[in-house]
Amino acid sequence: MRVTRVPRSRQALLTGWGRTAPTSAEVVHAVHPDIVDQAMADAVSQARGQRGIIARGLGRSYGDAAQNAGGAVLDATWLDAVYQVDLDSGQVTVGGGVSLQTLMERLVPLGWFVPVTPGTRQVTVGGAVAADIHGKNHHVDGSFCSHVLEMTLVTPSGSVTVSASSDPELFWATAGGMGLTGIVTSATLQMIPVETSYMLVDTERADDLDTVMDKMLTGDDAYRYSVAWIDCQSTGSRLGRSVLTRGNHARLEDLPDRLRRSPDRARAFVPRTLARIPLTAPSGLLNPLTVGAFNEFWFRKAPVHQVAKAHHMTGFFHPLDGVDAWNRLYGPRGFLQYQFVVGDEHGETVRTVIERLTVLRLASFLAVLKRFGPGDPGPLSFPMPGWTLALDLPVGHPDLDQLLDDLDQLVLAAGGRVYLAKDSRLSPAAFRAMYPRVDEWTAVRDRVDPEGVLRSDLGRRLGLCTDVVAAADNGSIPPGQPTSRARRKPSKAATSKAATSKAATSKAATSKAATSKAATSKAATRSTRSTRSRAPAPGPSGRTSKRTSKAPGTTEQTANPMPSNGTDPSPERTGS
């Protein structure tokens, strides 16, 4: 196999999955675990410590959690080794850059499934820990970190292996800590046993919001997985009409004859891409008219009541993964996702939020409702017992800013909070009110990162981290202050400034040390100004790699006994 040598790092504009607020950073490719230690040491040093470092995986955080304007971003997708698999107990030890898709492809045919999966397989284990991800089974199995037996973190104070018993404060501060307590280089997980790659699914329509919430309250305990799609365009007596989908893992004897006769086929997990969005759609493609038509089709397409239908895992858990680059449908301005949770006693808040959307005719065709069980002990972990509603909202509506600020107040009044992995615009004051244990988290972070080396755009915006670099007098946002909410129309001038910033930073890297330090500081402030610019089209990244005969995007490291594969892990498309 041919080895192509490329620089260990490069300058790039990065966004979240929502494709808003791009910022420039030096992307460091963690082609070997030792590079993680070196990158952390560089960030701690005076030359690079001013803007810090954050890890980045497969890019499915919707906002700015895996961006670090003017600083370093570690591409952790290279940490993709599968170190140990115990097929008797279902315990696996993997690199922090291994994706959930890789775990499913390798282990479902062997009888083991990931304990928690969100609506996409394209999430790294490190990102799953950082966001303490949840899924359709939270009311039964809790969040991801409840199934992490131990993890290894590289922190500014050194590398440490922690578990919920050896160092509970650091373990749970990392669960949902958005990467700001350390870089997850490996983790040991407890998988769950399955007989097949199929689900037995019950599907039914609900004519209004009250009906679907009642069905979930009274029936979810009979299912391991439950989710409701909500029509946010319907009004009046049809407000919140829904399609409720619930299921359990299928045994071989539950499947049709054609699958029972072929056990290997019944256990196969081979995801397929059904379609690809090749270009960014024009602004306004997703509008009340088109979304209303889709919602009507989707509701009528669902069976009125269907029981025990066999569905493959890929379609049940991750239908959108079948459409590559589906986020381009939202146009050049991108989109936001607003996900909140409120207690059972505040279910009326869900109705109020949907009513506000229908009044403004905001086009949200990806609206899902789930129930949560008890949350994890982490101070920044999102889930709590009750209702969670997630909404995808295209950027561009003139009243979007005010609506989301109002929804923040509704959620706060109900004692709820928003999900940081989906957030791109929450204010520091609202964040502290929603997460009142943040000072507990800060105390643990200060123990492992006393100099505040671990930083991200999200961390600066929420006041979780700050910078020591003084802002240039050029109208940029001072480091440590909230970044742009990125909900206005992108400007061509801002895009040009971002490109200039990128070139200036690259040129500065070849100059003397003192000049390099000054140029980097200037580039950092410029990159902050470019947060309203248009997100660039995703492109492949150069890497030192050994190509296998598998699908494009598959990489293999010499030390990896079971390398991961999947989608193109270029940093422009990837994050935690």
N, C-alpha and C positions, 0 to 999 in steps of 0.2 A: 504494500500500500504506500502511496506517495504522501509525504508529509509536507504541507505548505506552511512556510514560516511567515508569520505576520507579527506586527507589533503587539506587545502585551496589552496595550491600552490604546484608546482612540477617543476623540471628542465626538459627541453625538447630541442631537436634540431628542429628548425623551418625553413621552406622555403616558398617561394611564389609558385604560381601555376606553374611557369616554372620549379620548382624543381632544382634550381641552388643555390649555395652559402648558404648552411645551417649554421646557427649560434645558439649558445646555450643561453637560457634565462630562467629566473624563470617565469613560467606561473601562473598567479593568476586568480582563477576562481571567477568571479563576481556573486556568487550565490545569493547575495542580493545587492540592490543599495547602501547600507551603505558601502559595501566592496570597492566600487569604491572610496569613500571618504577616507577610511582608506589606500588603496593602494597608492593614491595620496599623502596623508600625509607621508607615509613611504618613498616615493620617494623624497619628499622634505627634509626629515630629513637627517642628516649627514651620517647616517649608510647606506642609500640606494640611496642618491641623486647623487652619483658619476656616475652612468650609466643610471639613469633616467627610464622612463616608457613610453610605447606606447600602445594604444588599438589595438585589433585584433578581426576580425569578422570571416567571412566564407572562408578566404584564397584564394580569387580570384584575388588579386593584383598579377601580374605576377612576380614581382621582390622582393625587400627587404623593401617595405614600412611598413610592419607589423612585422618586426623583430627588435630586440634590443639586440645585442650581449653583454652578461655579465650583462644585466640589467633586468628589469621587463617588462613583456608583459601581459596585462589584457585581458583575454578571455571574450569578451563582448557578446558572444552568449547567455549568461544567462540573459541578460537584454531583455527578450523576451515577456514582457507583452503588451497586447493591452488594453489600458486604456479607450479609448472612441471612439465610432463610431457614427457619425451623418449621417444616411442614407438619410436624406433629402438634405443636403448640400454636402455630400461626403468628409467631413473633418474627419480625423482620427488622434488620438494621440497614439503613440506606443513607446515602448522601443527601444533604439538604436540597440539592438541585434535581433530585428525582421527581418526576411528575406523577400525579395520581393516575394518569393514563398508562404510564409504564407499569405501575404496580398492578393495575387491572389486567393489562395485556399479559403480564407474566404469571400472575398468581390466580386469577379467576379460573383458568383451565386446571389449576392444581387444587382448587377447592377453597380459596380464600379471597375475600373482598375487603376493600378499604372500609374502616369503621364509620367514616363520615365523608361524604362528598357533597360539594355545593353544586350549582347548576352547570358547572364546566369541569371537564377532566384536566384542563390545561392550567393546573395549579401545582407548584412545587411543594414538597414537604416543608421546606423552610418557610415558604409563604403561608402554608396552611397553619403552621405554628404561630407565625407573626400576627395573623388575623384571627386565630382561634376559630377557624371556619365552622360553619354549621350546615346542616342539610335538612332534607325532608323528614329525617328521623330524630330530630332533636328532642321531641317529647318522649322518646324512648331511650336514646343512646347519648344524649348530650352533645357537646362540642368536640372538636378534633383533639384538643389537648388532654381530654379525659382518657384518651387511648394512647397517649405517648408515655412510654415507660421511662425513658431517659433521653437526653439530648446533649450534644456537645456544642458549646457556644465559644466563638472567638470574640472576646471583649477587649477593650483598650487596656484592661488590667491583666490580660492573659487568657489562655484557653482553659475551659472548665467543663466538666461533664456533670450535669445536674439531673435530678429527678424530683418528683413531688414530695419525696421523703427526705432526700439528702439536703436540699436547699429549697424549701417550699416558697420562700419569698421571691427568689430569682426565677424559679420555674414558672410561677404564676404571673410574675411581672412580664415575662417573655411571652406568655400566652395572651395574645391580643395586644402586645406592646408595639406592634407595627415595626419591628426590626430595630427599635431604639435601645435595646438592652444587649445586643450582640448579634453576630452572624451565625445562623444555625448551619453547621457543617455536616452533621449527621444526627440521626434520630432512630430510636428503636420503637416500633409501633406494634400494637396488638391488633391483628386483623380479625375479621369475623368469618366463620365457616359458611360456605354455600355449596349446594350440590350442582347448580347449573348457572348459566349466565342469563337466565330468564326470570321475570317477575310475574306473579299472578296479580292482576290489576282489576280493581273495581272502579268504574267511571260513571258519574251521574251529573246531570245538569241541576242547577239550582236557579230558580227564577228571580231571586233577589238576595241581597246581602244577609238579611236576617236568617234566611233559610240555610244558606251555606254555613254560617257561623254556628247555627244550632246543630247541623249535621256533624260539624267538626268537634264541637263540645261533647256530643253524646256518642260519637262513633269512632273517633281517632284512636282510642286505646286498643281497638281490635286490629290495628295495622301498625307495622313498623315504620311505614313511610306514608306521608300525607301532604298534599299541596293543592291549593285552589287557584286557578287562573280567574282573574276578576276583569270584567268588562267595565272600564272606567268611562265609557262614553254613554252608557245607558242612563236614563233618568226616570224620575217618577216612581211608579210601582215596580219598575225593572231595575232600579238603582242597585248596582253591584251584582248583577246576575253573573253566574259563575259556572265553571266546569271543575268539579271536584274529582281528583284522581288519588286513589290510595292503593297501596299494594304491599305484598310480602315476597320474600325470595321463594322461587318455585323449586320444588323437589323434582327429581327426574320423573317420578310417577305421576306428577301433576300435568306434565306436558303432553301435547298431541302425539299420536303414534309415530309420526315421521321423525320426531325428535327423540322419543324414547328408544327407538331402534338404533339411534346413532348417538351414543353418549358423548363422544368427542365433539360432535356438532353442538350438542346441547350445552357444552361447557365452553365453547369457543368465544373468545372476545376479540373481535377484529373490527375496530371502528372504521367507518367509511365516511368520506366527505361527499355529501349529496349535491352540494352546489357551492359556488364560490362567488363572492362579490368582487369583481376585478377592479372596479374603480369606485372612488368616492361618489356617492349619489348627490344630485343637486340639492341645494337647500330647499326645504319645504316638502320633500317627497313624503315624509311622514307628517301628515296634517290631519285635522279632524275628519275630513272626508275619506281619505285612504284608510286611516286607522279604524274609523267607524265601519267601513266595508269589510275590513279584515275581521274585526270583532264579531260582526254578524255572521260571517262565514264560519269562524272558529266555534262559535256557540252552536250553530245549527249542525255543524259537522260532528260534534260530540254526541255519543249515544245518550238517550234519555236516562237509561239505567242499564249498565252492562256489568256482569259479575264474572270474576275469575278468568279474564282474558289474558293469554300469555303474551307478554311484551319483552323484547330484548332489553337488557340493562341500558344500552346506549340510548335508545329512544325514550325510556322511562326517566332516566336521570339527567341526560344531557342532550335534549333535542336541538339546541342551538349550536352545539359543536358540529353538527352535520352541515352547517352553513359557514364556510370559512370566511373570516373577516366581515362578519355580519354587522360589526359596529360601523362600517362605512355607510350603511343605509341611512344613518342620521345626518349625513351631509358634512360639509367642511367645518362647520362650527361644533360638531360633536354633540354629546349628550351628557346628562347627569343622571346618576341613580340616587334616589332618596329612599333609604330603608330605615324604618324605625321599629321599636318595640315598646309596647305598653302592657301593663298588667291586665289580668282577666277582667277585673272590675272596671276597666276603662275601655272596653270594647267599643263604646260609642265614639271614641276618638277615631277609630278606623272609618266609621261612617262619615264623620265630619270631614276627614281628609278627602275621601272619595267625592263627597258633595262639592268641596272646593274645586276639585279638578273638573267636574262636570260643568260648573258654573263658568269657568274660564275656558272651557273646551280645549284643555290641554291634551295633546295626543300622546297617551301612554298606552301602547299595546302590549307591553311586557309588565304586567302588574300581577304579583303573586302574593297570596296570603298563606301563612303557616302558623302553627302553634309551637311555642317553646315550652320545654320543661325547665327544671332548675338550672341555673347558670353555673359556670365554672367559678372558682374563687378569685380569678385574676381581677385586679383593680380596673383594667381597661378591656376586659372581655365583654363582648356585646350582649349575648343572650341573657334573658331573665324570664321567669314564668309569665306566659301571656300570649299576646298576638303580635306578629310581625308582618308588616306590609312593605313590599319593595316595588318601586315605581321607576321606570325609565322615562326620562323627560328630555325631549330635544331642546338644545340651546336655541334661543332666539325669540321666545315669546316675551313681549314687553313687560308683562307682569310676573315673570318667573322669579325674579329676585324677591319681590315683596311676598309672593306666595310662600316661598320656602322659608323666609324669615317668620312668617305667620305660623307655618307648620311647626317650626322649631318651638314656638311658644305653646302651641297646642300639646306637643309631645312633652315638653317640660311640665306643663300644668298637670299632666297625667302621670308624672313621675317616670317617664320613659327616656329613651335615648336613641341616637342615630348610630349607624354602623360606620366605623372609621374606615374600613376597607372599601366602602362605597362612596365615602364623603369627598367632596372637593371644594366646599364653601362654608363650612361651619365656623362660627366666630369663636375666639378664645373664651369669651364669657359664657356662651351657650355650652361649649364643651365642658367647662369646669362644673357647670350646674348639672349637666347630664351624667358626668362621671365624678361624683363627689369624693371618690377614693384616690384621686389622681396624686395627692401628696404622698400616699403610701407608695405608689409606683415611682414617684420621683426620688424618694429616699433610697429605693433599691437601685435605680438607675445610677444615682450618684455614687453608690458603693462600687459599681463595676466600671463606671465611666465618669470619674470625678472631673475630668477636663471637658466633658461634653463633646467628645469626638464624633459620636454617632448622631448624625443629623439628616434630616430630610425636609423637603418642602412642606409636607404635612406637619412635621414637628415644629417648624418655624411658625407656620400659620396658626397653630393651636397654642403656641407658647410653651411647647414641651422642650424646645432647644433654642439656642440663640447663637449668633455669630459675633466675633470680636472685630471683624473688619468694618471700618467706617464706610458708609455709603458715599459714593462720589456725588458731587453736586450736579446731577444730570437728570433729576426727576425720577430716579429709580426708587423702588421701595426699599427702605433700610432693612438690612438683615435682621432677622428676629421678629419682624412685624408680619402681620397676616398678608399672604400673597393675594393676587387678584382672584376674584371668584370666577373669572373666565367664562362669563355668560353673555358677553357682548359679541357683536360681529367681529371676526378677526380682521386685523388690518394688514394690508400688503406691506406697509412701511415697517410694521413690527416684525414681519417675517424677514424682511431685508436686514433689520438690525440683528436678528437672531443669527443669520448667516454670517454677518460681519463679526459678531461676537465669537462665533465658532472659529473663523479664520484667524482672528487676533489671538485667541488662546493657543491655537496650534503653532502660530509663529513664535509666540512667547516661549513655548517649550524648548526652542532651540537656542535661545539667548542665554546670557549669564544668569546666575542664580538670583541676584538682586533684581535684575530686570524682569525675570520670570515671575517672581513673587508679586511685583507691582502689576504686571500685565494680567496675571490670574485674578487678582482682586478686581481689576477693572472689568474683566470679562464676566466675572460673577455678577456684578451689579447690572451689566447690560443684559445678561440672560434673564434676570428677574424682570426687566422691563418687557421682555418678549413674551410674557405669559399669555397675552391675548392673541398671539399670532396663530396662523393656521398650522395645524399639525402636519408634518411631512408624511408623504406616503411611506409605508413600511418598506424596508429594504433589507437584504441579507447582510450579515456581518461577516467580516473576515475572521478566520480562526485558525490556530494551529491544530489541525485535526487529522485523524485517520478515517477516511470515508469507508463505510461498509457498503454492502450491496443492498441495504434496506432503503426505505423511502427517503426522499430528499429531506434534509434536516437531521437525519440520524448521525450521531457522532459517537466516537468511541475513544476512551482514554485507555492507555496501556494498563493502568492498574485496576480497571473496571472489569470484574468478572461477568457482570451483567449490565452493560451500558444501557442507558435510557434512549428512547427515541420519541418522535412526535412531531410537533409543528416547528417551523423555523423559529429558533430561540433568539433572533436578533434583538438587541436591547430596545430598538424602537417599538417592538411589538411586545416586549416582555417586561414583567414586574412581579411583585410578590403575589 
